[in-house]
Amino acid sequence: DKWLVEDGLKAGDKVIVEGLQKIQPGMPVQATEMGAAPAKPAAAPAAPAAQQ
């Protein structure tokens, strides 16, 4: 599942690397940086354990 693009792209161009079989011309897509984890809601910090 590794590809090497040697030419034809300019700085800032985006490449579809997943779900290509599902898209059609003119269909809107949502760009996500490869390797970026989906955004998760911020969790409240855990309270420190009580010392006894």
PDB file as gemmi writes it, atoms N, CA and C in Angstrom:
CRYST1    1.000    1.000    1.000  90.00  90.00  90.00 P 1                      
ATOM      1  N   ASP A   1       0.808  -1.197   0.000  1.00  0.00           N  
ATOM      2  CA  ASP A   1       0.000   0.000   0.000  1.00  0.00           C  
ATOM      3  C   ASP A   1       0.850   1.260   0.000  1.00  0.00           C  
ATOM      4  N   LYS A   2       2.024   1.210  -0.567  1.00  0.00           N  
ATOM      5  CA  LYS A   2       2.881   2.393  -0.623  1.00  0.00           C  
ATOM      6  C   LYS A   2       3.015   2.833  -2.075  1.00  0.00           C  
ATOM      7  N   TRP A   3       2.971   4.145  -2.290  1.00  0.00           N  
ATOM      8  CA  TRP A   3       3.065   4.718  -3.619  1.00  0.00           C  
ATOM      9  C   TRP A   3       4.159   5.771  -3.623  1.00  0.00           C  
ATOM     10  N   LEU A   4       4.778   5.944  -4.776  1.00  0.00           N  
ATOM     11  CA  LEU A   4       5.777   6.989  -4.959  1.00  0.00           C  
ATOM     12  C   LEU A   4       5.355   7.810  -6.168  1.00  0.00           C  
ATOM     13  N   VAL A   5       5.040   9.071  -5.961  1.00  0.00           N  
ATOM     14  CA  VAL A   5       4.680   9.971  -7.056  1.00  0.00           C  
ATOM     15  C   VAL A   5       5.922  10.782  -7.374  1.00  0.00           C  
ATOM     16  N   GLU A   6       6.468  10.571  -8.563  1.00  0.00           N  
ATOM     17  CA  GLU A   6       7.721  11.229  -8.927  1.00  0.00           C  
ATOM     18  C   GLU A   6       7.526  12.566  -9.635  1.00  0.00           C  
ATOM     19  N   ASP A   7       6.384  12.769 -10.309  1.00  0.00           N  
ATOM     20  CA  ASP A   7       6.152  14.053 -10.968  1.00  0.00           C  
ATOM     21  C   ASP A   7       4.663  14.266 -11.194  1.00  0.00           C  
ATOM     22  N   GLY A   8       4.321  15.474 -11.631  1.00  0.00           N  
ATOM     23  CA  GLY A   8       2.933  15.786 -11.926  1.00  0.00           C  
ATOM     24  C   GLY A   8       2.194  16.499 -10.809  1.00  0.00           C  
ATOM     25  N   LEU A   9       2.805  16.623  -9.643  1.00  0.00           N  
ATOM     26  CA  LEU A   9       2.173  17.329  -8.523  1.00  0.00           C  
ATOM     27  C   LEU A   9       2.955  18.599  -8.224  1.00  0.00           C  
ATOM     28  N   LYS A  10       2.234  19.593  -7.738  1.00  0.00           N  
ATOM     29  CA  LYS A  10       2.859  20.835  -7.305  1.00  0.00           C  
ATOM     30  C   LYS A  10       2.740  20.923  -5.785  1.00  0.00           C  
ATOM     31  N   ALA A  11       3.537  21.762  -5.177  1.00  0.00           N  
ATOM     32  CA  ALA A  11       3.455  21.971  -3.727  1.00  0.00           C  
ATOM     33  C   ALA A  11       2.034  22.370  -3.366  1.00  0.00           C  
ATOM     34  N   GLY A  12       1.466  21.716  -2.371  1.00  0.00           N  
ATOM     35  CA  GLY A  12       0.116  22.018  -1.918  1.00  0.00           C  
ATOM     36  C   GLY A  12      -0.961  21.154  -2.548  1.00  0.00           C  
ATOM     37  N   ASP A  13      -0.631  20.409  -3.631  1.00  0.00           N  
ATOM     38  CA  ASP A  13      -1.611  19.497  -4.226  1.00  0.00           C  
ATOM     39  C   ASP A  13      -1.955  18.404  -3.232  1.00  0.00           C  
ATOM     40  N   LYS A  14      -3.168  17.903  -3.327  1.00  0.00           N  
ATOM     41  CA  LYS A  14      -3.613  16.823  -2.444  1.00  0.00           C  
ATOM     42  C   LYS A  14      -3.890  15.593  -3.292  1.00  0.00           C  
ATOM     43  N   VAL A  15      -3.659  14.419  -2.728  1.00  0.00           N  
ATOM     44  CA  VAL A  15      -3.829  13.149  -3.421  1.00  0.00           C  
ATOM     45  C   VAL A  15      -4.798  12.287  -2.627  1.00  0.00           C  
ATOM     46  N   ILE A  16      -5.752  11.684  -3.313  1.00  0.00           N  
ATOM     47  CA  ILE A  16      -6.674  10.761  -2.645  1.00  0.00           C  
ATOM     48  C   ILE A  16      -5.943   9.441  -2.452  1.00  0.00           C  
ATOM     49  N   VAL A  17      -5.861   8.981  -1.206  1.00  0.00           N  
ATOM     50  CA  VAL A  17      -5.150   7.738  -0.903  1.00  0.00           C  
ATOM     51  C   VAL A  17      -6.067   6.668  -0.332  1.00  0.00           C  
ATOM     52  N   GLU A  18      -7.315   7.023  -0.063  1.00  0.00           N  
ATOM     53  CA  GLU A  18      -8.252   6.066   0.524  1.00  0.00           C  
ATOM     54  C   GLU A  18      -9.663   6.387   0.044  1.00  0.00           C  
ATOM     55  N   GLY A  19     -10.427   5.362  -0.315  1.00  0.00           N  
ATOM     56  CA  GLY A  19     -11.815   5.553  -0.719  1.00  0.00           C  
ATOM     57  C   GLY A  19     -11.991   5.978  -2.164  1.00  0.00           C  
ATOM     58  N   LEU A  20     -10.951   5.838  -2.985  1.00  0.00           N  
ATOM     59  CA  LEU A  20     -11.007   6.272  -4.378  1.00  0.00           C  
ATOM     60  C   LEU A  20     -12.149   5.615  -5.144  1.00  0.00           C  
ATOM     61  N   GLN A  21     -12.460   4.366  -4.849  1.00  0.00           N  
ATOM     62  CA  GLN A  21     -13.514   3.645  -5.561  1.00  0.00           C  
ATOM     63  C   GLN A  21     -14.905   4.195  -5.252  1.00  0.00           C  
ATOM     64  N   LYS A  22     -15.039   5.013  -4.218  1.00  0.00           N  
ATOM     65  CA  LYS A  22     -16.348   5.535  -3.813  1.00  0.00           C  
ATOM     66  C   LYS A  22     -16.666   6.906  -4.403  1.00  0.00           C  
ATOM     67  N   ILE A  23     -15.686   7.595  -4.979  1.00  0.00           N  
ATOM     68  CA  ILE A  23     -15.935   8.961  -5.437  1.00  0.00           C  
ATOM     69  C   ILE A  23     -16.301   9.005  -6.912  1.00  0.00           C  
ATOM     70  N   GLN A  24     -16.949  10.107  -7.306  1.00  0.00           N  
ATOM     71  CA  GLN A  24     -17.332  10.353  -8.692  1.00  0.00           C  
ATOM     72  C   GLN A  24     -16.953  11.790  -9.034  1.00  0.00           C  
ATOM     73  N   PRO A  25     -16.794  12.100 -10.330  1.00  0.00           N  
ATOM     74  CA  PRO A  25     -16.448  13.476 -10.720  1.00  0.00           C  
ATOM     75  C   PRO A  25     -17.446  14.486 -10.149  1.00  0.00           C  
ATOM     76  N   GLY A  26     -16.914  15.574  -9.599  1.00  0.00           N  
ATOM     77  CA  GLY A  26     -17.747  16.636  -9.050  1.00  0.00           C  
ATOM     78  C   GLY A  26     -18.223  16.406  -7.630  1.00  0.00           C  
ATOM     79  N   MET A  27     -17.953  15.236  -7.084  1.00  0.00           N  
ATOM     80  CA  MET A  27     -18.394  14.905  -5.728  1.00  0.00           C  
ATOM     81  C   MET A  27     -17.529  15.655  -4.707  1.00  0.00           C  
ATOM     82  N   PRO A  28     -18.143  16.299  -3.709  1.00  0.00           N  
ATOM     83  CA  PRO A  28     -17.332  16.979  -2.689  1.00  0.00           C  
ATOM     84  C   PRO A  28     -16.604  15.961  -1.807  1.00  0.00           C  
ATOM     85  N   VAL A  29     -15.400  16.294  -1.431  1.00  0.00           N  
ATOM     86  CA  VAL A  29     -14.616  15.431  -0.544  1.00  0.00           C  
ATOM     87  C   VAL A  29     -14.101  16.269   0.611  1.00  0.00           C  
ATOM     88  N   GLN A  30     -13.742  15.606   1.695  1.00  0.00           N  
ATOM     89  CA  GLN A  30     -13.180  16.294   2.851  1.00  0.00           C  
ATOM     90  C   GLN A  30     -11.735  15.840   2.992  1.00  0.00           C  
ATOM     91  N   ALA A  31     -10.810  16.779   2.872  1.00  0.00           N  
ATOM     92  CA  ALA A  31      -9.389  16.459   2.962  1.00  0.00           C  
ATOM     93  C   ALA A  31      -8.984  16.254   4.413  1.00  0.00           C  
ATOM     94  N   THR A  32      -8.206  15.217   4.647  1.00  0.00           N  
ATOM     95  CA  THR A  32      -7.658  14.921   5.966  1.00  0.00           C  
ATOM     96  C   THR A  32      -6.182  14.614   5.783  1.00  0.00           C  
ATOM     97  N   GLU A  33      -5.340  15.215   6.581  1.00  0.00           N  
ATOM     98  CA  GLU A  33      -3.915  14.935   6.493  1.00  0.00           C  
ATOM     99  C   GLU A  33      -3.671  13.471   6.804  1.00  0.00           C  
ATOM    100  N   MET A  34      -2.883  12.808   6.008  1.00  0.00           N  
ATOM    101  CA  MET A  34      -2.585  11.396   6.217  1.00  0.00           C  
ATOM    102  C   MET A  34      -1.819  11.233   7.520  1.00  0.00           C  
ATOM    103  N   GLY A  35      -2.244  10.290   8.324  1.00  0.00           N  
ATOM    104  CA  GLY A  35      -1.601  10.035   9.596  1.00  0.00           C  
ATOM    105  C   GLY A  35      -2.180  10.863  10.728  1.00  0.00           C  
ATOM    106  N   ALA A  36      -3.015  11.825  10.391  1.00  0.00           N  
ATOM    107  CA  ALA A  36      -3.635  12.634  11.436  1.00  0.00           C  
ATOM    108  C   ALA A  36      -4.769  11.849  12.074  1.00  0.00           C  
ATOM    109  N   ALA A  37      -4.831  11.865  13.381  1.00  0.00           N  
ATOM    110  CA  ALA A  37      -5.908  11.174  14.091  1.00  0.00           C  
ATOM    111  C   ALA A  37      -7.170  12.020  14.022  1.00  0.00           C  
ATOM    112  N   PRO A  38      -8.330  11.397  13.971  1.00  0.00           N  
ATOM    113  CA  PRO A  38      -9.573  12.174  13.998  1.00  0.00           C  
ATOM    114  C   PRO A  38      -9.655  13.007  15.268  1.00  0.00           C  
ATOM    115  N   ALA A  39     -10.252  14.166  15.162  1.00  0.00           N  
ATOM    116  CA  ALA A  39     -10.377  15.046  16.324  1.00  0.00           C  
ATOM    117  C   ALA A  39     -11.245  14.387  17.383  1.00  0.00           C  
ATOM    118  N   LYS A  40     -10.803  14.452  18.609  1.00  0.00           N  
ATOM    119  CA  LYS A  40     -11.551  13.894  19.740  1.00  0.00           C  
ATOM    120  C   LYS A  40     -11.895  15.032  20.684  1.00  0.00           C  
ATOM    121  N   PRO A  41     -13.037  14.966  21.342  1.00  0.00           N  
ATOM    122  CA  PRO A  41     -13.364  16.009  22.316  1.00  0.00           C  
ATOM    123  C   PRO A  41     -12.355  15.999  23.461  1.00  0.00           C  
ATOM    124  N   ALA A  42     -12.030  17.165  23.952  1.00  0.00           N  
ATOM    125  CA  ALA A  42     -11.080  17.257  25.060  1.00  0.00           C  
ATOM    126  C   ALA A  42     -11.697  16.665  26.318  1.00  0.00           C  
ATOM    127  N   ALA A  43     -10.941  15.824  26.981  1.00  0.00           N  
ATOM    128  CA  ALA A  43     -11.407  15.210  28.227  1.00  0.00           C  
ATOM    129  C   ALA A  43     -10.943  16.069  29.399  1.00  0.00           C  
ATOM    130  N   ALA A  44     -11.709  16.065  30.458  1.00  0.00           N  
ATOM    131  CA  ALA A  44     -11.322  16.784  31.670  1.00  0.00           C  
ATOM    132  C   ALA A  44     -10.101  16.097  32.267  1.00  0.00           C  
ATOM    133  N   PRO A  45      -9.159  16.858  32.792  1.00  0.00           N  
ATOM    134  CA  PRO A  45      -7.981  16.230  33.399  1.00  0.00           C  
ATOM    135  C   PRO A  45      -8.383  15.361  34.589  1.00  0.00           C  
ATOM    136  N   ALA A  46      -7.699  14.264  34.730  1.00  0.00           N  
ATOM    137  CA  ALA A  46      -7.989  13.352  35.836  1.00  0.00           C  
ATOM    138  C   ALA A  46      -7.578  13.996  37.156  1.00  0.00           C  
ATOM    139  N   ALA A  47      -8.362  13.768  38.193  1.00  0.00           N  
ATOM    140  CA  ALA A  47      -8.040  14.288  39.521  1.00  0.00           C  
ATOM    141  C   ALA A  47      -6.893  13.468  40.099  1.00  0.00           C  
ATOM    142  N   PRO A  48      -5.980  14.110  40.807  1.00  0.00           N  
ATOM    143  CA  PRO A  48      -4.878  13.344  41.413  1.00  0.00           C  
ATOM    144  C   PRO A  48      -5.416  12.377  42.472  1.00  0.00           C  
ATOM    145  N   ALA A  49      -4.753  11.265  42.600  1.00  0.00           N  
ATOM    146  CA  ALA A  49      -5.166  10.262  43.587  1.00  0.00           C  
ATOM    147  C   ALA A  49      -4.976  10.827  44.999  1.00  0.00           C  
ATOM    148  N   ALA A  50      -5.907  10.547  45.878  1.00  0.00           N  
ATOM    149  CA  ALA A  50      -5.832  11.023  47.264  1.00  0.00           C  
ATOM    150  C   ALA A  50      -4.734  10.263  47.998  1.00  0.00           C  
ATOM    151  N   GLN A  51      -3.944  10.992  48.772  1.00  0.00           N  
ATOM    152  CA  GLN A  51      -2.893  10.341  49.555  1.00  0.00           C  
ATOM    153  C   GLN A  51      -3.444  10.008  50.928  1.00  0.00           C  
ATOM    154  N   GLN A  52      -3.132   8.822  51.390  1.00  0.00           N  
ATOM    155  CA  GLN A  52      -3.606   8.412  52.718  1.00  0.00           C  
ATOM    156  C   GLN A  52      -2.466   8.067  53.609  1.00  0.00           C  
TER     157      GLN A  52                                                      
END                                                                             
